[in-house]
Amino acid sequence: MAKTESSLRFDTRLIHGGTSPGPSGATKSPIVQASAFAYDTAEELEDIFKGRAIGQVYTRIGNPTLESLEKRLAAIEGGIAAIATSSGMAAITTAVMAIVRSGDEILSSASLFGGTYSLFHDTLANYGISTRFVDPTDADALRGAVNENTRLIFVETIGNPKMDVPDLAIFSAIARENGIPLMVDATVSTPYLARVGELGADIIVHSTSKYINGTANSIGGAIIDCGSFNWQSDKFPHFDQFYRKYRNFALTARTRKLIHKDFGACAAPLNAFLNCEGLDTLSLRMERHCSNAMRVAQFLDAHEKVSWVNYPGLPDSPYFEVANRQFGGRFGGLLTFGVADKASAFRVINALSLAKNLANIGDTKTLVIHPASTICADYTPEVKALMGVGEELIRVSVGIEDIEDIIEDFAAALEQA
Ligand SMILES: *Cc1c(COP(=O)(O)O)cnc(C)c1O
């Protein structure tokens, strides 16, 4: 007898979970590069618009190629539904705006991807939604920052570039105690390190542009609804009509029927297809990203010109214990290290030949960047300090090349440090 999908092991679920055969037995879901979908009768289209029948209407609302990515991501993460978006930032913006309203507060980890920090700190603040940023490793400070206006708790699995690993059990407990949903950005850990729904996330957001796509050929994002939050709550009266009709699918329904439809940040079919392709090899790539990153971390840690290395997999990392428990002894492909100062960091970056100097992570290629002068350049000195972005810091997204070549590249470049 065929196994049920949820009984499949993770690597098998990555490849088969949520898939269905394509036309003529195609082993791939087709790229449906169409904007709209025709029906024979006016009655059929009326039924779809009224919710009496299910069908595709217009690609901003839904498309079969997007649906294949959505079904696969939901199956892999153990969620009840997913929504594919045009980018990771689109996923975060759409998911957050589906939950909070003007006057509400977000309690967020202070260690955030730059785009998310700017969304919370600047953009949403202009719409009357304020955010409290708290050190994600300080449980008392987190608890103390919840108040009667808090409507969402937000955290990243591995802070970038701080490389801190918050204990999701603490975040989940605080969310449960207060009847507030927990949204987790799992881009850097990917489902390979942890299915964060099992660790207490109610909503998972991904930038699929990174490790899920894997080869840096298309931007995308996704929102996964774990179906675990009870939206029938005085705190969320705007969910009432959706809860009555859709029960634990209330968030997905409200997002699809209002926020996602209205903001329009839908994924492009070709990008959704390419992100699906990446899922097949996620485990294989992540295994190599993790083992290569560990070797690079150990090499840098022992190098006389390197003043410090921040990788959660190093036993002396303050985040080792939590990361080891949460991620089952795997620590991801990102690390940061410090040299003497900014000039030294620039000399090292300029002397690297294999590693590319660019603003991305999660590619098969090894990538570096100097965050203080680029992706974090707009931060005030206080925010830079809070986010752990010093002038001497270089971030590395370790690729899946031969480890000896990566280490030789850094060894040669560090001569210039
Ligand atoms: C890249 C990234 C995002 C934003 O994703 P885009 O696809 O670039 O919009 C969000 N969160 C994290 C942790 C990221 O690394």
The ligand as an SDF file (V2000), in Angstrom:
LIG
                    3D

 15 15  0  0  0  0  0  0  0  0999 V2000
   16.9590   37.5960    1.7680 C   0  0  0  0  0  0  0  0  0  0  0  0
   16.1640   37.5280    3.0090 C   0  0  0  0  0  0  0  0  0  0  0  0
   14.8760   38.0830    3.0720 C   0  0  0  0  0  0  0  0  0  0  0  0
   14.2640   38.8370    1.9060 C   0  0  0  0  0  0  0  0  0  0  0  0
   14.0840   38.0280    0.8180 O   0  0  0  0  0  0  0  0  0  0  0  0
   14.0400   38.5650   -0.7160 P   0  0  0  0  0  0  0  0  0  0  0  0
   13.6840   37.3440   -1.4680 O   0  0  0  0  0  0  0  0  0  0  0  0
   15.3940   39.1050   -1.0150 O   0  0  0  0  0  0  0  0  0  0  0  0
   12.9900   39.6190   -0.7480 O   0  0  0  0  0  0  0  0  0  0  0  0
   14.1770   37.9580    4.2430 C   0  0  0  0  0  0  0  0  0  0  0  0
   14.6980   37.3320    5.3170 N   0  0  0  0  0  0  0  0  0  0  0  0
   15.9310   36.7910    5.2950 C   0  0  0  0  0  0  0  0  0  0  0  0
   16.4520   36.1240    6.5170 C   0  0  0  0  0  0  0  0  0  0  0  0
   16.7150   36.8680    4.1490 C   0  0  0  0  0  0  0  0  0  0  0  0
   17.9390   36.3420    4.1290 O   0  0  0  0  0  0  0  0  0  0  0  0
  1  2  1  0
  2  3  1  0
  2 14  2  0
  3  4  1  0
  3 10  2  0
  4  5  1  0
  5  6  1  0
  6  7  2  0
  6  8  1  0
  6  9  1  0
 10 11  1  0
 11 12  2  0
 12 13  1  0
 12 14  1  0
 14 15  1  0
M  END
$$$$
